[in-house]
Amino acid sequence: MRIAVVGSYGAGLTMRTPRVPAAGETLGGGVFASGPGGKGSNQAIGAARLGADVSLLTAIGADAFGDEARDLWCAEGVDASAVVTAEAATMVGVILVEEGGENRIVIAPGALEELRPAHVEAFAGSIAQADLMMTCNEIPGETVSAALRTARRVGTPVLLNPAPARALAADDAALVDHLTPNLGEARLLTGRGEDAGPEALLGALRGLLPSATIVLTCGADGAWADDGRERTHVPAVRPPRVADTTGAGDAFNAAFAAAVCAGLPLRECVRRAAAAGAFAVSRHEVLPGLGRPADLDALIR
């Protein structure tokens, strides 16, 4: 399984707190932790832990966070030889996690804003050698578009995780083979309101991406998979506990990508992805929540 990832890296600064403070309020009792993050890097590491041979393109700063990133990718077996060292600082995300696991995240993109289409072109050889290319919206839109065009040109299927949510141009939509939005992202992509449910959202997404496989994640309600021929609901895999939902989507996408590359049927791909998401939410912070095959197998059983 070979996967090329064009995406993001950033340092995550996490504060676990009983509740989110109100405007102007100072709240005590927090527990602080810091560590690596960014959807592209998380998904690359998650796929590597599941047995994929992963190459990563992202941008980091010439700073301590960037140095830590390169050490991490080396330890996790992710090929980071194409990673760009930018003039700006490494991306930082500040994450508030409430009791019960709900999170709120603010991102300062920094070096990621310097990741350009020219860097994607230089990465084209890795994309061509891959069984699947993954990308996300934590990098500039023009760079995502370049990644989609490059993958189509070299014949590599694309998985787009449309997070953070933003509009998807028709030209880009035509280049997506697998789309993995959550409910909020699907509502933004389709212009539907908060009352729109999975069936309505899938119908609207099908109109935007007539040839793509769409996997709509619905949290505790599982996921819906639509390959254009059949639409099926895959129940959630129940975690032993909910500690922290940060990174659950990245774990889901990594496992889905690895299963697609392994040639598993769509329902089984989504089932393994759901198990990865369940494992992720049972752990505090992102990296401890990126499971290995035995972790997923145990939850599925």
Residue frames as qw, qx, qy, qz and C-alpha x, y, z in Angstrom:
[[0.000, 0.889, 0.457, 0.000, 0.00, 0.00, 0.00],
 [0.430, 0.012, 0.024, 0.902, 1.53, 3.28, -1.11],
 [0.041, -0.884, -0.465, 0.025, -0.06, 6.59, -0.09],
 [0.365, 0.237, -0.011, 0.900, 1.06, 10.12, -0.94],
 [0.210, -0.787, -0.517, 0.264, -0.20, 12.87, 1.38],
 [0.234, 0.402, 0.070, 0.883, -0.31, 16.56, 0.43],
 [0.452, -0.744, -0.469, -0.152, -1.38, 18.28, 3.60],
 [0.179, -0.851, 0.163, -0.466, -0.60, 20.02, 6.83],
 [0.667, -0.155, -0.561, 0.466, 1.61, 19.78, 9.86],
 [0.149, -0.735, 0.106, -0.652, 1.32, 21.82, 13.01],
 [0.226, 0.069, -0.775, 0.586, 2.03, 21.82, 16.69],
 [0.482, -0.590, -0.513, -0.396, -1.02, 21.24, 18.86],
 [0.056, 0.209, -0.573, 0.791, -1.30, 23.07, 22.18],
 [0.511, -0.417, -0.674, -0.333, -4.10, 21.37, 24.11],
 [0.160, -0.227, 0.547, -0.790, -5.86, 22.51, 27.26],
 [0.399, -0.383, -0.821, -0.143, -8.28, 20.09, 28.90],
 [0.125, -0.147, 0.319, -0.928, -10.82, 22.04, 30.92],
 [0.223, 0.324, 0.838, -0.377, -14.10, 21.31, 32.72],
 [0.373, 0.780, 0.499, -0.061, -15.85, 23.78, 30.42],
 [0.450, 0.439, 0.196, 0.752, -15.08, 26.52, 27.92],
 [0.195, -0.420, -0.359, 0.810, -14.70, 29.92, 29.61],
 [0.236, 0.858, 0.456, -0.018, -17.15, 32.70, 28.84],
 [0.406, 0.701, 0.023, 0.586, -16.03, 35.97, 27.24],
 [0.078, -0.765, 0.286, -0.572, -13.68, 37.81, 29.62],
 [0.836, -0.494, 0.117, -0.205, -13.58, 34.90, 32.08],
 [0.219, 0.560, -0.785, 0.149, -10.38, 33.33, 33.45],
 [0.923, -0.202, -0.084, -0.316, -10.94, 29.66, 34.25],
 [0.188, -0.599, 0.767, -0.131, -8.68, 27.51, 36.42],
 [0.777, -0.071, 0.580, -0.235, -8.33, 23.77, 36.64],
 [0.736, 0.591, -0.234, -0.233, -6.95, 23.17, 33.16],
 [0.779, -0.294, 0.487, 0.265, -4.52, 20.42, 32.17],
 [0.355, 0.810, -0.300, -0.357, -2.03, 21.37, 29.44],
 [0.769, -0.092, 0.548, 0.316, -0.27, 19.20, 26.86],
 [0.335, 0.748, -0.308, -0.482, 1.55, 19.93, 23.61],
 [0.647, -0.075, 0.725, 0.225, 2.35, 17.70, 20.70],
 [0.051, -0.160, 0.632, 0.756, 2.43, 17.27, 16.93],
 [0.476, 0.522, 0.605, -0.367, -0.68, 17.65, 14.80],
 [0.278, 0.479, -0.412, -0.723, -2.03, 18.85, 11.48],
 [0.858, 0.223, 0.251, -0.388, -4.41, 16.77, 9.42],
 [0.696, 0.578, -0.418, -0.091, -1.89, 15.81, 6.74],
 [0.135, 0.501, -0.798, 0.306, 0.72, 14.62, 9.21],
 [0.583, -0.130, 0.620, -0.509, -1.83, 12.87, 11.42],
 [0.879, 0.328, 0.088, -0.336, -3.28, 11.00, 8.46],
 [0.553, 0.598, -0.579, 0.038, 0.17, 10.11, 7.15],
 [0.092, -0.399, 0.824, -0.391, 1.23, 8.67, 10.51],
 [0.721, 0.033, 0.461, -0.517, -2.10, 6.90, 10.94],
 [0.852, 0.436, -0.166, -0.237, -1.78, 5.22, 7.54],
 [0.366, 0.570, -0.713, 0.181, 1.86, 4.29, 8.21],
 [0.367, -0.288, 0.752, -0.465, 0.88, 2.63, 11.50],
 [0.816, 0.214, 0.364, -0.395, -1.63, 0.58, 9.53],
 [0.765, -0.030, 0.571, 0.295, 1.04, -0.72, 7.19],
 [0.552, 0.809, 0.181, 0.088, 1.08, 1.80, 4.33],
 [0.609, -0.049, 0.137, 0.779, 4.24, 3.14, 2.71],
 [0.039, 0.924, 0.370, -0.093, 3.62, 6.89, 3.09],
 [0.453, 0.152, 0.079, 0.875, 5.25, 9.95, 1.50],
 [0.126, -0.823, -0.454, 0.316, 4.35, 13.39, 2.87],
 [0.316, 0.390, 0.135, 0.854, 4.43, 16.88, 1.38],
 [0.277, -0.879, -0.382, 0.070, 3.83, 19.75, 3.79],
 [0.327, 0.647, -0.197, 0.659, 5.61, 22.91, 4.99],
 [0.652, -0.627, -0.317, 0.285, 7.18, 23.65, 8.37],
 [0.005, 0.975, -0.171, 0.144, 9.20, 26.48, 9.85],
 [0.616, 0.366, -0.514, 0.472, 12.90, 26.56, 10.70],
 [0.378, -0.578, 0.335, -0.641, 12.03, 26.33, 14.39],
 [0.233, -0.259, 0.879, -0.326, 11.82, 23.87, 17.25],
 [0.735, 0.250, 0.413, -0.476, 8.36, 22.69, 16.18],
 [0.703, 0.581, -0.317, -0.259, 9.71, 21.94, 12.70],
 [0.159, 0.504, -0.837, 0.140, 12.70, 20.03, 14.11],
 [0.487, -0.062, 0.752, -0.439, 10.35, 17.95, 16.26],
 [0.787, 0.411, 0.083, -0.453, 8.26, 17.18, 13.17],
 [0.567, 0.562, -0.591, -0.116, 11.19, 15.75, 11.23],
 [0.083, -0.328, 0.887, -0.312, 12.20, 13.59, 14.21],
 [0.649, 0.133, 0.527, -0.533, 8.62, 12.35, 14.49],
 [0.780, 0.484, -0.151, -0.367, 8.29, 11.38, 10.81],
 [0.341, 0.516, -0.784, 0.054, 11.60, 9.55, 10.97],
 [0.275, -0.176, 0.841, -0.432, 10.44, 7.60, 14.03],
 [0.677, 0.292, 0.450, -0.504, 7.07, 6.76, 12.43],
 [0.515, 0.036, 0.757, 0.400, 8.53, 5.66, 9.08],
 [0.412, 0.832, 0.343, -0.138, 6.96, 8.47, 7.03],
 [0.607, 0.186, 0.261, 0.727, 9.04, 9.66, 4.07],
 [0.054, -0.918, -0.240, 0.311, 9.41, 13.42, 4.68],
 [0.570, -0.119, 0.326, 0.745, 12.14, 14.07, 2.12],
 [0.189, 0.543, 0.469, 0.670, 9.82, 16.40, 0.16],
 [0.284, -0.823, -0.441, 0.219, 8.75, 18.50, 3.16],
 [0.321, 0.701, 0.044, 0.635, 9.39, 22.23, 2.60],
 [0.448, -0.454, -0.368, 0.677, 11.15, 24.44, 5.15],
 [0.131, 0.830, 0.369, 0.398, 9.38, 27.81, 4.91],
 [0.221, 0.401, -0.258, 0.851, 10.26, 31.29, 6.15],
 [0.528, -0.514, 0.006, -0.676, 7.18, 31.51, 8.37],
 [0.319, -0.332, 0.776, -0.431, 6.76, 29.68, 11.67],
 [0.149, -0.116, -0.975, -0.121, 5.38, 26.16, 11.85],
 [0.480, -0.446, -0.384, -0.650, 1.58, 26.05, 12.03],
 [0.026, 0.029, -0.785, 0.619, 0.17, 26.06, 15.58],
 [0.480, -0.453, -0.549, -0.512, -3.28, 24.92, 16.68],
 [0.142, -0.199, 0.623, -0.743, -4.73, 25.80, 20.08],
 [0.518, -0.244, -0.749, -0.333, -7.24, 23.20, 21.26],
 [0.382, -0.263, 0.504, -0.728, -9.71, 23.41, 24.13],
 [0.480, -0.109, -0.848, -0.194, -11.14, 20.06, 25.21],
 [0.533, -0.404, 0.207, -0.714, -14.12, 19.97, 27.57],
 [0.376, -0.095, 0.874, -0.294, -15.14, 17.16, 29.88],
 [0.724, 0.431, 0.441, -0.309, -16.96, 14.67, 27.67],
 [0.655, -0.006, 0.558, 0.509, -14.43, 15.10, 24.88],
 [0.406, 0.847, 0.318, 0.133, -15.87, 17.94, 22.77],
 [0.569, -0.272, 0.117, 0.767, -13.20, 20.24, 21.36],
 [0.273, 0.948, 0.139, -0.087, -12.73, 23.74, 19.92],
 [0.734, -0.087, 0.258, 0.622, -9.69, 24.56, 17.77],
 [0.207, 0.954, -0.040, -0.214, -8.06, 27.79, 16.54],
 [0.843, 0.094, 0.252, 0.466, -5.27, 27.57, 13.94],
 [0.019, 0.877, -0.257, -0.406, -2.44, 29.95, 12.98],
 [0.918, 0.384, 0.095, 0.019, -1.38, 28.52, 9.58],
 [0.393, -0.733, 0.439, 0.339, 2.10, 30.07, 9.38],
 [0.206, -0.400, 0.760, 0.470, 4.35, 27.98, 7.09],
 [0.477, 0.361, 0.800, 0.045, 1.40, 26.22, 5.49],
 [0.358, 0.849, 0.192, -0.338, 0.54, 29.41, 3.61],
 [0.041, 0.725, -0.557, -0.403, 3.88, 29.04, 1.80],
 [0.513, 0.009, 0.843, 0.159, 3.05, 25.57, 0.42],
 [0.361, 0.562, -0.186, -0.721, 2.57, 26.26, -3.29],
 [0.887, 0.392, 0.104, -0.222, 1.56, 24.45, -6.49],
 [0.446, 0.699, -0.557, 0.046, 5.23, 24.41, -7.52],
 [0.290, -0.423, 0.808, -0.291, 5.97, 22.21, -4.51],
 [0.815, 0.175, 0.443, -0.331, 3.22, 19.83, -5.62],
 [0.723, 0.634, -0.241, -0.133, 4.75, 19.64, -9.09],
 [0.148, 0.624, -0.746, 0.179, 8.08, 18.67, -7.53],
 [0.480, -0.172, 0.768, -0.389, 6.22, 15.96, -5.57],
 [0.750, 0.306, -0.170, -0.562, 4.53, 14.56, -8.69],
 [0.466, 0.335, -0.817, -0.042, 6.81, 11.53, -8.84],
 [0.091, -0.048, 0.862, -0.497, 5.71, 10.39, -5.38],
 [0.606, 0.257, 0.274, -0.701, 2.06, 10.93, -6.31],
 [0.660, 0.390, -0.487, -0.418, 2.54, 8.88, -9.48],
 [0.336, 0.243, -0.899, 0.140, 4.02, 5.97, -7.51],
 [0.306, -0.036, 0.673, -0.673, 1.18, 5.94, -4.98],
 [0.033, -0.353, -0.919, -0.174, -1.97, 3.83, -4.96],
 [0.159, -0.841, -0.510, -0.082, -3.85, 6.79, -3.45],
 [0.267, 0.281, -0.185, 0.903, -3.24, 10.47, -2.79],
 [0.303, -0.723, -0.588, 0.201, -4.77, 12.16, 0.26],
 [0.208, 0.277, -0.063, 0.936, -5.24, 15.89, 0.74],
 [0.228, -0.681, -0.631, 0.293, -7.20, 18.25, 3.00],
 [0.125, 0.859, 0.261, 0.422, -8.16, 21.91, 3.36],
 [0.535, -0.772, -0.038, 0.342, -5.59, 22.98, 5.96],
 [0.479, -0.193, 0.371, 0.772, -3.37, 24.13, 3.06],
 [0.212, 0.431, -0.109, -0.870, -4.05, 26.88, 0.49],
 [0.731, 0.437, 0.389, -0.351, -6.86, 26.20, -1.93],
 [0.533, 0.721, -0.367, -0.248, -4.62, 26.65, -4.96],
 [0.030, -0.484, 0.873, -0.048, -2.30, 23.97, -3.58],
 [0.597, 0.136, 0.731, -0.303, -5.18, 21.55, -3.06],
 [0.690, 0.634, 0.071, -0.342, -6.30, 22.21, -6.64],
 [0.303, 0.691, -0.641, -0.139, -2.76, 21.58, -7.90],
 [0.310, -0.258, 0.901, -0.159, -2.62, 18.30, -5.98],
 [0.692, 0.359, 0.525, -0.341, -5.94, 17.17, -7.48],
 [0.601, 0.726, -0.189, -0.275, -4.82, 18.07, -11.01],
 [0.084, 0.615, -0.783, -0.039, -1.46, 16.39, -10.59],
 [0.491, -0.074, 0.840, -0.219, -3.00, 13.17, -9.28],
 [0.732, 0.520, 0.315, -0.308, -5.43, 13.04, -12.20],
 [0.429, 0.768, -0.420, -0.222, -2.61, 13.69, -14.68],
 [0.076, 0.482, -0.872, 0.042, -0.49, 10.81, -13.35],
 [0.669, -0.087, -0.641, -0.366, -3.48, 8.47, -12.86],
 [0.252, -0.016, -0.813, 0.525, -3.55, 8.25, -9.05],
 [0.349, -0.672, -0.599, -0.260, -6.94, 8.18, -7.27],
 [0.058, 0.392, -0.293, 0.870, -7.63, 11.00, -4.80],
 [0.408, -0.607, -0.663, 0.160, -9.15, 11.09, -1.32],
 [0.037, 0.491, -0.078, 0.867, -10.19, 14.61, -0.29],
 [0.356, -0.534, -0.660, 0.391, -10.97, 15.19, 3.36],
 [0.113, 0.677, 0.247, 0.684, -12.76, 18.57, 3.05],
 [0.545, -0.790, -0.249, 0.130, -11.73, 19.87, 6.45],
 [0.167, 0.431, 0.488, -0.740, -11.75, 22.64, 7.46],
 [0.439, 0.598, 0.667, 0.068, -14.86, 23.12, 5.35],
 [0.075, 0.546, -0.170, -0.817, -14.81, 25.49, 2.39],
 [0.720, 0.536, 0.093, -0.431, -16.54, 25.62, -0.96],
 [0.599, -0.133, 0.700, 0.365, -15.45, 23.05, -3.55],
 [0.308, 0.534, -0.326, -0.717, -15.10, 24.36, -7.08],
 [0.890, 0.307, 0.148, -0.304, -16.75, 22.28, -9.81],
 [0.587, 0.635, -0.501, 0.019, -13.42, 21.78, -11.58],
 [0.064, -0.465, 0.810, -0.353, -11.90, 20.37, -8.40],
 [0.728, -0.034, 0.480, -0.489, -14.95, 18.25, -7.56],
 [0.855, 0.424, -0.167, -0.248, -14.60, 16.45, -10.88],
 [0.460, 0.559, -0.661, 0.195, -11.11, 15.29, -9.84],
 [0.389, -0.394, 0.666, -0.500, -12.11, 13.72, -6.49],
 [0.524, 0.033, -0.822, -0.221, -12.48, 9.93, -6.25],
 [0.515, -0.444, -0.698, 0.223, -13.27, 9.68, -2.51],
 [0.113, -0.571, 0.099, -0.807, -14.82, 12.45, -0.39],
 [0.528, -0.306, -0.735, 0.295, -15.06, 12.12, 3.41],
 [0.132, -0.497, 0.105, -0.851, -16.99, 15.04, 4.94],
 [0.055, -0.281, -0.817, 0.501, -18.66, 15.14, 8.32],
 [0.101, 0.733, 0.673, -0.010, -22.17, 16.53, 8.68],
 [0.091, -0.842, -0.088, 0.524, -21.08, 20.14, 9.15],
 [0.207, -0.396, 0.574, 0.687, -18.72, 20.02, 6.19],
 [0.206, 0.342, 0.841, 0.366, -21.37, 18.41, 4.01],
 [0.065, 0.834, 0.504, -0.216, -23.85, 21.16, 4.90],
 [0.098, -0.749, 0.193, 0.626, -21.35, 23.85, 3.92],
 [0.246, -0.154, 0.753, 0.590, -20.41, 22.09, 0.66],
 [0.097, 0.446, 0.830, 0.321, -24.05, 21.73, -0.35],
 [0.134, -0.248, -0.029, -0.959, -25.47, 24.95, 1.12],
 [0.551, -0.473, -0.639, -0.256, -27.99, 22.96, 3.14],
 [0.344, -0.684, 0.209, -0.608, -29.15, 24.10, 6.56],
 [0.164, -0.389, 0.802, -0.422, -28.67, 22.58, 10.00],
 [0.756, 0.050, 0.417, -0.501, -31.82, 20.50, 9.58],
 [0.708, 0.455, -0.456, -0.289, -30.47, 18.63, 6.56],
 [0.818, -0.341, 0.451, -0.105, -29.96, 14.96, 7.39],
 [0.442, -0.357, 0.732, 0.376, -27.68, 12.33, 5.89],
 [0.553, 0.428, 0.690, 0.186, -30.01, 11.26, 3.06],
 [0.283, 0.937, 0.189, -0.071, -30.56, 14.83, 1.86],
 [0.201, -0.828, 0.426, 0.304, -26.88, 15.66, 2.16],
 [0.544, -0.141, 0.752, 0.345, -25.79, 12.58, 0.26],
 [0.512, 0.656, 0.542, 0.116, -28.23, 13.38, -2.51],
 [0.135, 0.982, -0.037, -0.126, -26.90, 16.92, -2.77],
 [0.370, -0.642, 0.593, 0.315, -23.27, 15.76, -2.64],
 [0.643, 0.183, 0.698, 0.258, -23.99, 13.23, -5.37],
 [0.425, 0.860, 0.280, 0.033, -25.09, 16.11, -7.56],
 [0.060, -0.930, 0.328, 0.154, -21.76, 17.87, -6.95],
 [0.126, -0.527, 0.827, 0.150, -19.59, 14.76, -7.35],
 [0.845, 0.182, -0.081, -0.496, -21.41, 12.39, -9.70],
 [0.826, 0.299, -0.478, 0.016, -18.59, 9.86, -9.96],
 [0.078, 0.517, -0.686, 0.506, -17.00, 9.94, -6.49],
 [0.594, -0.354, -0.711, 0.130, -17.39, 7.59, -3.56],
 [0.204, -0.624, 0.157, -0.738, -18.83, 9.65, -0.71],
 [0.564, -0.284, -0.710, 0.311, -18.41, 8.67, 2.93],
 [0.245, -0.679, -0.013, -0.692, -20.41, 10.92, 5.26],
 [0.418, -0.049, -0.757, 0.500, -19.34, 10.62, 8.89],
 [0.433, -0.630, -0.282, -0.580, -22.02, 11.19, 11.52],
 [0.197, -0.532, 0.582, -0.582, -20.18, 10.76, 14.83],
 [0.376, -0.117, 0.832, -0.392, -21.99, 8.45, 17.22],
 [0.757, 0.380, 0.265, -0.461, -24.52, 7.67, 14.47],
 [0.774, 0.045, 0.551, 0.309, -21.85, 5.98, 12.35],
 [0.026, -0.459, 0.449, 0.766, -21.30, 6.77, 8.68],
 [0.737, 0.534, 0.321, -0.264, -23.06, 6.58, 5.33],
 [0.336, -0.326, 0.664, 0.583, -21.28, 5.30, 2.23],
 [0.630, 0.659, 0.270, -0.309, -22.48, 6.06, -1.30],
 [0.460, -0.276, 0.615, 0.577, -20.55, 4.79, -4.34],
 [0.306, 0.320, -0.364, -0.820, -23.11, 5.97, -6.89],
 [0.476, -0.042, -0.799, -0.366, -24.69, 2.52, -7.12],
 [0.621, -0.469, -0.627, 0.039, -25.56, 1.72, -3.53],
 [0.135, -0.631, 0.292, -0.706, -26.05, 3.73, -0.37],
 [0.751, -0.285, -0.589, 0.092, -25.48, 2.01, 2.94],
 [0.380, -0.808, 0.217, -0.394, -25.34, 2.93, 6.62],
 [0.676, 0.145, -0.621, 0.369, -22.39, 1.63, 8.66],
 [0.578, -0.779, -0.226, -0.086, -23.08, 1.73, 12.42],
 [0.033, -0.829, 0.463, -0.313, -20.57, 3.35, 14.73],
 [0.734, 0.003, -0.605, 0.309, -18.03, 1.20, 16.51],
 [0.493, -0.838, -0.111, -0.206, -18.52, 1.92, 20.18],
 [0.349, 0.562, -0.559, 0.499, -15.39, 3.08, 22.02],
 [0.562, -0.290, -0.693, 0.346, -14.65, 1.86, 25.54],
 [0.217, -0.722, -0.342, 0.561, -14.85, 5.51, 26.65],
 [0.373, 0.801, 0.187, 0.429, -14.84, 9.02, 25.14],
 [0.588, -0.493, -0.120, 0.630, -11.78, 10.91, 26.34],
 [0.065, -0.627, 0.214, 0.746, -11.00, 13.34, 23.50],
 [0.704, 0.577, 0.408, -0.060, -12.52, 13.70, 20.03],
 [0.113, 0.851, -0.374, -0.352, -9.50, 15.58, 18.65],
 [0.003, 0.485, -0.823, -0.298, -8.01, 13.68, 15.73],
 [0.630, 0.169, 0.726, -0.219, -10.85, 11.19, 15.36],
 [0.653, 0.699, 0.078, -0.281, -11.50, 12.34, 11.80],
 [0.209, 0.728, -0.636, -0.146, -7.83, 11.97, 10.93],
 [0.376, -0.224, 0.894, -0.098, -7.78, 8.43, 12.31],
 [0.693, 0.443, 0.485, -0.299, -10.93, 7.63, 10.32],
 [0.546, 0.776, -0.190, -0.252, -9.43, 8.94, 7.08],
 [0.019, -0.614, 0.786, 0.071, -6.12, 7.17, 7.56],
 [0.483, -0.026, 0.864, -0.137, -7.80, 3.83, 8.14],
 [0.677, 0.594, 0.306, -0.309, -10.22, 4.34, 5.26],
 [0.377, 0.782, -0.435, -0.238, -7.32, 5.14, 2.91],
 [0.168, -0.435, 0.884, 0.008, -5.33, 2.11, 4.02],
 [0.594, 0.206, 0.744, -0.225, -8.34, -0.17, 3.57],
 [0.619, 0.715, 0.035, -0.324, -9.07, 1.25, 0.10],
 [0.226, 0.708, -0.650, -0.159, -5.47, 0.61, -0.92],
 [0.328, -0.222, 0.911, -0.111, -5.76, -2.94, 0.43],
 [0.318, -0.002, -0.736, -0.598, -8.69, -3.53, -1.93],
 [0.088, 0.257, 0.867, -0.418, -11.33, -4.16, 0.75],
 [0.016, -0.631, -0.680, -0.374, -15.04, -3.76, -0.07],
 [0.033, -0.570, 0.003, -0.821, -16.42, -0.28, 0.63],
 [0.671, -0.634, -0.172, -0.345, -18.48, -1.31, 3.66],
 [0.867, -0.277, -0.193, 0.367, -15.45, -3.00, 5.23],
 [0.428, 0.362, -0.094, 0.823, -13.32, 0.07, 4.50],
 [0.292, -0.633, -0.025, -0.717, -15.81, 2.25, 6.37],
 [0.837, -0.491, -0.226, -0.086, -16.11, -0.29, 9.19],
 [0.769, -0.073, -0.202, 0.602, -12.35, -0.27, 9.77],
 [0.169, 0.470, -0.035, 0.866, -12.33, 3.51, 9.56],
 [0.551, -0.651, -0.152, -0.500, -15.10, 3.67, 12.17],
 [0.872, -0.363, -0.229, 0.237, -13.04, 1.41, 14.44],
 [0.557, 0.193, -0.140, 0.795, -10.06, 3.73, 14.02],
 [0.157, -0.593, -0.048, -0.788, -12.22, 6.71, 14.97],
 [0.758, -0.574, -0.214, -0.225, -13.54, 4.86, 18.01],
 [0.810, -0.152, -0.227, 0.518, -10.03, 4.01, 19.13],
 [0.315, 0.418, -0.062, 0.850, -8.99, 7.64, 18.67],
 [0.358, -0.655, -0.067, -0.662, -11.69, 9.10, 20.89],
 [0.849, -0.467, -0.248, 0.012, -10.80, 6.69, 23.69],
 [0.718, -0.113, -0.128, 0.675, -7.34, 8.29, 24.06],
 [0.114, -0.917, -0.070, 0.375, -6.23, 11.75, 25.11],
 [0.043, -0.706, 0.446, 0.548, -4.43, 13.68, 22.34],
 [0.717, 0.522, -0.209, -0.412, -3.97, 12.70, 18.72],
 [0.368, 0.514, -0.772, -0.064, -0.89, 10.48, 18.34],
 [0.243, -0.139, 0.904, -0.324, -1.82, 8.01, 21.10],
 [0.638, 0.346, 0.449, -0.521, -5.20, 7.69, 19.34],
 [0.579, 0.537, -0.462, -0.403, -3.79, 6.59, 15.97],
 [0.839, -0.227, 0.458, -0.187, -4.24, 2.85, 16.22],
 [0.029, 0.411, -0.856, -0.312, -2.50, -0.13, 14.72],
 [0.544, -0.022, -0.681, -0.490, -4.21, -3.12, 13.06],
 [0.370, -0.193, -0.868, 0.268, -4.57, -5.05, 16.32],
 [0.090, 0.216, 0.428, -0.873, -6.27, -2.05, 17.98],
 [0.498, 0.136, -0.265, -0.814, -8.86, -1.85, 15.20],
 [0.521, -0.025, -0.828, -0.206, -9.41, -5.61, 15.13],
 [0.171, -0.175, -0.805, 0.541, -10.08, -5.68, 18.88],
 [0.294, 0.254, 0.260, -0.884, -12.79, -3.01, 18.61],
 [0.547, 0.140, -0.504, -0.654, -14.43, -4.63, 15.60],
 [0.425, -0.075, -0.901, 0.050, -14.60, -7.96, 17.41]]
